[in-house]
Amino acid sequence: MRNQGEGALEEGGIKLAAVVTDLFGTSSWSMPERMAAGDTDPEELVKLAQGKLRGRKAQLREALNGTLPRHCRLLLKQLMEQVTTMRKQVSELTAELGIAMKEYAATLERLCKMPGIDLCAAQSILAEIGPRAAAFHTPEQLASWRDFALLGIDINKAVADALV
């Protein structure tokens, strides 16, 4: 969707993606949203920048200087609606996953102490291997499952500690 959004903007000569790291991110969200609604004044759009993007006003002005055709505004509007819907769905699924894994909170907390493992990764690991890693007969089998060695993680100790 980001590529489609970028393409729609670029068709109108708007190079916003050259200045922002995430076209649909928090810092820039309101700019494509306003462009989709028909606002095209770069001076007004630059005022919508948030966070670190505020320090790049000159670059933004230049990137926002273009004319977005009507069909591109419609496409951009629809893409933003889809992103909003998917964010809502991810939020709902995340909440449901939290409820489903509540009994494994202590295990998840221990997995999150491993370098490079956040809650999402810990939930994925737990979902894949199970709360006791019963499908794996040796720590080496578990380590080979997802190339943990490449991450520099001593899986033998880390998972043994996390799943106890």
N, C-alpha and C positions, 0 to 999 in steps of 0.2 A: 504494500500500500504506500509505503514511503516513496518508492520509486515512481509510482503512478502520480502521487502528489507532486513530486519534484518535476516530473514530466509535464504535468498540467501547468505548473507555474512557469517553467522554462519556455513553454509554447508561447507565453505572453511576454517573454524576455525578462522574467523575474528570476533572479539567481539566488534566492534566499538560502538554498541548501549549501551554497559556497561559504556562507557566513555562520550558519548555525550547525551544531553537531547533530541535532535531532529535529527535523522539520515539525514533528508532532510532539515535541517535548514541552515541558512546563514553561521554559523561557520564551519560546516562540509561538506557542499554540494560538494565541489570540490574533497574531498577524494573518496567517492563512484563513483563519475563521472570518476575520473582517473582510479579507479580499474576496472570499467566497460570497459574502453578503453584498459585494459591489464596491466596497471602499478601496480606493486606489491611490490616495495621496500618500506618497512616501513619508512626508513630514509627520502626518498623523499616525501612520503605521509604526514608525520608529519609536514613537512615544509608548507603544505597547510592549516594548522589549522589557524583559525581566532579568534579574540576576546579572551574571557577567556580561550578558549581551548588551546591557546598557552602555558599557564601555566601548562598544563597537558601532556607535551611531553613524559615523561617516561611511563605514563599509555597508551598513544596513541600508542607508539612503540610496547608495549606488545599486545594491542588489535588488531593492524594491522598485526601482525605476523601470516600469514596463506597463503594458496594457494587457490585462487578462481578458481574453474573449469570453463571451457568455457561456459557451459550452464548457470551457475550462473551469469557470466559476462553479457551474453545476457539478462537474466531476469532483472538484475539490470539496464542495459541500458534502457530497455523498460519501467521499472517502473519510472525511472527518466524522461523519455520523457513524460509519462503520467502526472506526477506531474507538469512538466513545462507547459503542455497544460492546465491542470486544473487551475493553477495559472493565466494563461493568460485569461481563460474564467471567472474566478472570478473577475479579474481586469476589464474586459469588462462589466460584469453585474453590478459591483459596480459603474462604471462610468454612465451607463444607469440609474441605480437607483437614482443616484445623480441628473440627469437631470429630471427624473420623479417627484422627490420630492422637486424640487427647490422652488416651491411656498410655501412649508411648512418649509422653512429654519428656520424661527423664532421659530416655534413650536419644531422642532428638537433640536435647541440650548437650549431651556428651558428644554426639556426632558433630555438632556445630563447633566444638572446641578444636576439631581437626583443622589444620591449615587449608584454606581454600574451600571449606565447606560451609555454606550458609544454610538457612532453614529450608529453602527450596531444594537444594542439593541433598540435604539430610533426609527430607521426606521422600525424595526419589530413591535414595539408597535403601531406606527402610522398606519402601513399597516393592523394590526389586528383590532384595535379599531376604526379607522377612525379619521379624524382631529378634530372631536367634540365629540367623544365617544357616539354617538347618540344611539347605541344599548344598552347602559346601562342606566337604569332609576335612579339608585342611585349610589353614590360613593362606597357603600358596594358591589354592584354587580360587579363593575369594579375591586375592590380590590380582590374579590374572583376569578376573571378570571385567574390570574396567580400567586396566592399566594404571592402577594407583601408584605403582612404582615410578611412572613417568612424572607424577606430580610431586615426587619426593616425600611421599607419605609412607611411613612404616605401617602398612596396613595390618600386619600381624598384631602389633601392640594397639594401634589406634582403634580398630574395630573390636578387638577383644575387650578393650577398656570400655568402649561405647556400648557394647551389647550385653555387658554383665549386668 
